[in-house]
Amino acid sequence: MDVLSLARFQYAATTIFHFFFVPLSIGLVLIVSIMETMYVVKKNEIYKKMAQFWGKLFLINFAIGVVTGILQEFQFGMNWSEYSRFMGDVFGAPLAIEALLAFFMESTFIGIWLFGWDRLSKGAHLACIWLVTAGTSLSALWILTANSFMQHPVGFHIHNGRAEMNDFFALLTNPQLWVEFPHTIFGSFATGAFVVTGISAIALLRKKNVTFYMESFKIALIIGLFSGVLLAFFGHFQAQYLVQTQPMKMAASEGLWKDSGSPAAWTVTAKIDEKNHKNYGEINIPYLLDYLSYGKFSGNVKGMDTLQKEYVQKYGKGNYIPPVLITFWSFRVMSGMGGLLCILSIIGMFLVWKKKLLDSKWFLRAMVAAIAIPYIGSTSGWLMTEIGRQPWTVFGFMQTAASVSPNVSAGELLFSIIAFIGMYSILAVVMVYLFVRTYKEGPSLDNKATVQSNDPFDGEGYHIVTE
């Protein structure tokens, strides 16, 4: 393999692995904050125990996520030095703010929260975990500010052969950021929710600490339902925006070679022939592509062949069609996982309301498996986002082939890939081990930790079972 292919593979592999931890940290800390808020408001010890227990899992995930994240920024200098030279003045600013402001804020208040249970007032301690929650979201905001610049570059001019920032406010008001950020954040909330419901489902199947895990399940389920609905809502807005700013990406995600005409049907599934620019065996839903693209049942969506001609005229000779097969199917996997997430959340709410959750072992088993749903969905979404932008690193200004470091050899990259995969595999084993050990230790419960309420969502008449 050549240097470009190896560099792309290394960055994709390390980024995907790192992003297993990011959404879980953002989602878990929100749930922990809500649980501790309920403890302060209701003065019931069970919510304190819940915040402490799920907080342990958050801390484990956060620590390993930090280790995997450090490598990401180093790679810009190691493997993508031409990109760093050309775009570093713009791209580096939000990354620096993320590290110096948001990450510092997270780390500081995590420490105060961890060691402040018996040293701070309830209100001050609660404020700490909410500041951690704000810090994780701010970290995501600054990282996505940098990514949004790559998708839709704004706030800069070219000077001395480099991109130099001339409007920092334009980066923050980039429309791409404000369709991308909420979609990512609600996906992260859903990730945290489904990890909590999945782990709780394991305990409920074993009738272990039933009240504790039932209450955890319900809180996370509500968050998962709202997050799933809002995730789909903002995803729709993002798709409509991309039709205007990155029409080639959206055409590839729809497998649309020729202009759709009006009305335009949405392709559910098809066999993609990238060589001959044709699809076979299509299953279509009439009018739906018009609505997804423009919010109405009429319009025309440009196909990749048309856009290729336009891009050649605008940017010069070259192939501007991204890998269609990956873009097409990653978009459908992402959408399918989002829909499945909402369906499971609705079913779960119904079973809890009817007090049939513990008797529905099939559903609890499904929720254990559903831990993977947000991970599959978010990974597919990022594959569609980044691969669909190819051949550009920065859309319209710098291609990926021109971004790679000129002095890095294929052998060096191959060695580092093997080393990174080895280290990351060890980290994955460590995390799984720590999660399993924490689960087996279970929450530290006492007689005060009970739920006393007439709310049909509370307790279901079960008492805590300690082992």
Secondary structure, 3 states (H helix, E strand, C coil): CCHHHHHHHHHHHHHHHHHCCHHHHHHHHHHHHHHHHHHHHHCCHHHHHHHHHHHHHHHHHHHHHHHHHHHHHHHHHHCCHHHHHHHHHHHHHHHHHHHHHHHHHHHHHHHHHHHCCCCCCHHHHHHHHHHHHHHHHHHHHHHHHHHHHHHCCCCEEEECCEEEECCHHHHHCCHHHHHHHHHHHHHHHHHHHHHHHHHHHHHHHCCCCHHHHHHHHHHHHHHHHHHHHHHHHHHHHHHHHHHHHCHHHHHHHCCCCCCCCCCCCEEEEEEEECCCCEEEEEEEECCHHHHHHHCCCCCCCCCHHHHHHHHHHHHCCCCCCCCHHHHHHHHHHHHHHHHHHHHHHHHHHHHHHCCCCCCCHHHHHHHHHCCHHHHHHHHHHHHHHHHCCCCEEECCCEEHHHCCCCCCCHHHHHHHHHHHHHHHHHHHHHHHHHHHHHHHHCCCCCCCCCCCCCCCCCCCCCCCCCC
